[in-house]
Amino acid sequence: MSVIVVLALWQWGSSHVSGMLLPSPVEVIGKFLDPSWLARLMSALGQSLIQLALGFGLTLALAVPLGIVIGRSKLMRQMFEPLITAIYAIPPVAFVPFLVVWFGLFLEARVALVFLMSFFDVLIVMIAGARDVRRSLIDVGRSFGARNGQRLRLIVLPALMPFFVAALRVGSARAINGMITAELLFAAVNLGGLMKRSTQQFDTAALLSVVLLICLLGLVAQSLIAMFERRILHWHVRK
């Protein structure tokens, strides 16, 4: 229903302004489905997904275990939470000049920006999840003779799974934002390059077709995470 309302408002707005400023939904969808343009979109998307996978994969590999360690240790929280909070307050794009110096303008810099834009979101959610594990559950495991490793595997990690799914939801959206931001701020390539060239040519239908593809990418990512949640956390998912 909400999609229909948005499309209706979009169609109404496009009928009152120049097509250069706001093309109609029919024009945008027609451009999106044009075979030659669609082939360019899919090729650019494939390249964009490489840096997305590398950057977000690195985020998960580092932020998840680090969040668990910090969240489960009062000393670690006291040491690192002020630093994490201070860095998190800095807009990731503020690091772009440093990334250019350190990594250049190409794949490495784009991967680094995807990592920076998703790392702290995942880390903060995982820290909150690790702190949320009730001590009573740990005490029950200890009373049954469970060793540290067993308590981690059988109690802490299952209790953390809802927070891990939440971190996936938030982090994946931020990673997609980082992917597009990197392609616009560094060397204009892939989807960002198509957006920049469409802007230079005043082709707003092509520009909005790229935006539509990004929206679909985000929707697919969230749908896959929801499927994962229903499969792994069937005991937790609320209908």
C-alpha positions in Angstrom: 0.0 0.0 0.0 2.8 2.5 0.9 4.5 1.8 -2.4 1.3 2.6 -4.3 0.9 5.9 -2.4 4.5 6.9 -3.1 4.2 6.0 -6.8 1.0 8.0 -7.0 2.5 11.1 -5.4 5.6 10.7 -7.6 3.4 10.5 -10.7 1.4 13.6 -9.6 4.6 15.6 -8.8 6.3 14.7 -12.1 3.2 15.9 -14.0 3.6 19.4 -12.5 7.4 19.9 -13.2 9.8 19.4 -16.1 10.8 15.8 -16.9 14.4 16.9 -16.5 13.8 17.7 -12.8 11.6 14.8 -12.0 10.8 12.1 -14.5 7.7 10.0 -14.1 7.8 6.5 -12.6 7.0 5.1 -16.1 10.1 6.8 -17.5 12.3 5.6 -14.8 11.1 2.0 -14.9 11.3 2.1 -18.7 14.9 3.2 -18.5 15.7 0.6 -15.8 14.3 -2.2 -18.1 16.0 -0.9 -21.2 18.2 -3.9 -22.2 21.4 -2.0 -23.0 21.1 0.2 -19.8 20.1 -2.8 -17.7 23.2 -4.7 -18.9 25.4 -1.7 -17.8 23.6 -1.6 -14.4 24.2 -5.3 -13.8 27.8 -5.1 -14.8 28.4 -2.1 -12.5 26.4 -3.8 -9.7 28.6 -6.9 -9.9 31.8 -4.7 -9.4 30.2 -2.8 -6.6 29.2 -6.0 -4.8 32.9 -7.0 -4.7 33.9 -4.0 -2.5 30.7 -4.4 -0.5 31.4 -8.0 0.3 35.1 -7.3 1.2 34.3 -4.3 3.4 31.4 -5.8 5.2 33.0 -9.2 5.5 36.0 -7.5 7.2 33.6 -5.6 9.5 31.9 -8.9 10.6 35.2 -10.7 11.1 36.5 -8.0 13.4 33.5 -6.2 15.0 31.6 -9.3 16.1 34.4 -11.0 18.2 35.7 -7.7 19.4 32.2 -6.6 20.5 31.7 -9.9 22.4 35.1 -9.5 24.2 34.5 -5.9 25.1 30.9 -6.5 26.2 31.8 -9.4 28.4 34.6 -7.6 30.2 33.9 -4.7 32.5 37.6 -3.7 32.3 37.6 -3.7 28.5 34.4 -1.6 28.5 35.9 1.0 30.8 39.0 1.1 28.6 37.5 1.2 25.1 33.9 2.5 25.3 34.8 6.2 25.6 37.2 5.8 22.6 34.5 4.0 20.6 31.9 6.6 21.4 34.3 9.4 20.5 35.2 7.9 17.1 31.6 6.9 16.4 30.6 10.6 16.6 33.0 11.5 13.7 31.3 11.3 10.3 33.0 8.5 8.3 33.5 10.9 5.3 35.8 12.9 7.5 38.3 10.1 7.1 38.2 10.2 3.3 41.3 12.5 2.9 43.2 10.0 5.1 42.0 7.0 3.1 43.1 8.8 -0.1 46.6 9.2 1.3 46.8 5.7 2.7 45.1 3.7 0.0 44.7 5.9 -3.1 41.5 6.2 -5.1 40.6 2.7 -6.1 39.4 -0.6 -4.7 41.4 -0.6 -1.4 40.1 2.9 -0.5 36.5 2.0 -1.3 36.7 -1.2 0.8 38.2 0.8 3.7 35.3 3.3 3.6 32.7 0.5 3.5 34.5 -1.0 6.5 34.5 2.4 8.4 30.9 3.1 7.7 29.7 -0.2 9.1 32.2 -1.3 11.7 31.2 0.8 14.6 27.4 0.2 14.1 28.0 -3.6 14.3 30.5 -3.2 17.2 28.2 -1.2 19.3 25.2 -3.6 18.8 27.4 -6.6 19.7 28.8 -4.9 22.8 25.2 -4.2 23.9 24.2 -7.8 23.2 27.2 -9.2 25.1 26.3 -7.0 28.1 22.7 -8.1 27.9 23.4 -11.8 28.6 21.9 -12.5 32.0 24.4 -13.5 34.7 21.8 -16.0 36.0 22.2 -18.0 32.8 25.9 -18.1 33.3 25.5 -19.2 36.9 23.2 -22.0 35.9 25.8 -23.2 33.4 28.6 -23.0 36.0 26.5 -24.9 38.5 26.2 -27.8 36.0 30.0 -27.8 35.6 30.2 -26.1 32.2 33.7 -24.8 31.6 34.4 -21.3 30.1 34.4 -22.5 26.5 31.2 -24.5 27.0 29.4 -21.5 28.6 30.5 -19.3 25.7 29.3 -21.9 23.1 26.1 -23.1 24.8 24.9 -19.9 26.6 26.5 -16.7 25.5 26.6 -17.2 21.7 22.9 -18.4 21.5 21.8 -15.5 23.7 23.7 -13.1 21.3 22.1 -14.3 18.1 19.2 -11.8 18.1 21.8 -9.0 18.5 23.9 -10.5 15.8 20.9 -10.4 13.4 20.2 -6.8 14.5 23.9 -6.0 13.7 23.5 -7.6 10.3 20.4 -5.4 9.6 22.0 -2.1 10.6 25.5 -2.9 9.3 24.4 -4.1 5.9 22.4 -0.9 5.3 25.4 1.2 6.4 27.7 -0.9 4.2 25.6 -0.2 1.1 25.6 3.5 2.0 29.4 3.2 2.2 29.7 1.4 -1.1 27.8 4.2 -3.0 29.6 7.0 -1.0 33.0 5.6 -1.8 32.1 5.3 -5.6 31.0 8.9 -5.6 33.9 10.4 -3.5 36.8 8.4 -4.9 37.3 7.5 -8.5 33.8 7.5 -10.0 33.3 3.9 -11.0 30.6 1.2 -11.0 27.2 2.4 -9.8 28.6 5.7 -8.5 30.2 6.3 -11.9 26.9 5.8 -13.6 25.2 8.2 -11.2 27.9 10.8 -11.8 27.7 10.5 -15.6 23.9 10.6 -15.6 24.1 13.8 -13.5 26.6 15.4 -16.0 24.2 14.5 -18.9 21.1 15.8 -17.0 19.6 12.3 -17.5 17.5 12.1 -14.3 15.7 9.0 -15.5 19.0 7.1 -15.6 20.0 8.6 -12.3 16.8 7.5 -10.6 17.1 4.1 -12.2 20.4 3.6 -10.3 18.8 4.8 -7.1 16.0 2.3 -7.7 18.6 -0.5 -8.1 20.2 0.5 -4.8 16.8 0.4 -3.1 16.2 -3.1 -4.5 19.7 -4.1 -3.3 18.9 -2.9 0.2 15.5 -4.7 0.1 17.0 -7.9 -1.0 19.7 -7.7 1.7 17.1 -7.1 4.4 14.9 -9.9 3.1 17.8 -12.4 3.1 18.6 -11.4 6.7 14.9 -11.9 7.7 15.0 -15.4 6.1 18.1 -16.2 8.1 16.5 -14.9 11.3 13.4 -17.1 10.7 15.5 -20.1 10.0 18.1 -19.8 12.8 16.0 -17.9 15.4 12.6 -19.5 14.9 12.3 -19.5 18.7 12.8 -15.7 18.9 11.1 -14.3 15.8 7.9 -12.4 16.6 5.0 -12.8 14.2 
